[in-house]
Amino acid sequence: MKHLAICLLALGLSFSALAQDNVSYHGKKISADNAIPTTELAAKLGDKKEMPAKVEGTVESVCQVKGCWMRVKTADNQTMLVRFRDYGFFVPKDIAGKNVVFEGTAETKTTSVAELRHYAEDAGKSKEEIAKITQPEKAITFMADGVIVKK
């Protein structure tokens, strides 16, 4: 009888583990409710320098040094740099291609050549690819307080 109870308990724990959300949370725990697609962010931001937002998209690449930033696909094969507030958390380095939801502040920013080269180096780009970066880039960037990675 004791063995049956232990087996039933183990079986119940297995089923409850499978029933959990198939997501992981990083930083502040957020929900996916009311997230806008990355393709709509530029229109929502308009002429504002920055605004709070919750966005959903697909990861294109991640910092391979420690997961301290990610690039998320936007419209027309472009990407948006997403960093994490105060380097307070990181994301797994193997989430390229996964869907994510992130919440924080979207802003229009000009990124220097030196910073762009640093990001390219962190992403594992070749020296030739890094050398081709010669102009600063004006783009929408994002400072996330929390990220949900959908598995």
Stockholm file with secondary structure:
# STOCKHOLM 1.0

chainA/1-151         MKHLAICLLALGLSFSALAQDNVSYHGKKISADNAIPTTELAAKLGDKKEMPAKVEGTVESVCQVKGCWMRVKTADNQTMLVRFRDYGFFVPKDIAGKNVVFEGTAETKTTSVAELRHYAEDAGKSKEEIAKITQPEKAITFMADGVIVKK
#=GR chainA/1-151 SS CHHHHHHHHHHHHHHHHHHSCSEEEEESCCCCTTCEEHHHHHHHHTTCSEEEEEEEEEEEEECTTTSCEEEEECGGGCEEEEEEGGGCCCCCTTCTTCEEEEEEEEEEEEECHHHHHHHHHHTTCCHHHHHTCCSCEEEEEEEEEEEEEEC
#=GC SS_cons         CHHHHHHHHHHHHHHHHHHSCSEEEEESCCCCTTCEEHHHHHHHHTTCSEEEEEEEEEEEEECTTTSCEEEEECGGGCEEEEEEGGGCCCCCTTCTTCEEEEEEEEEEEEECHHHHHHHHHHTTCCHHHHHTCCSCEEEEEEEEEEEEEEC
//
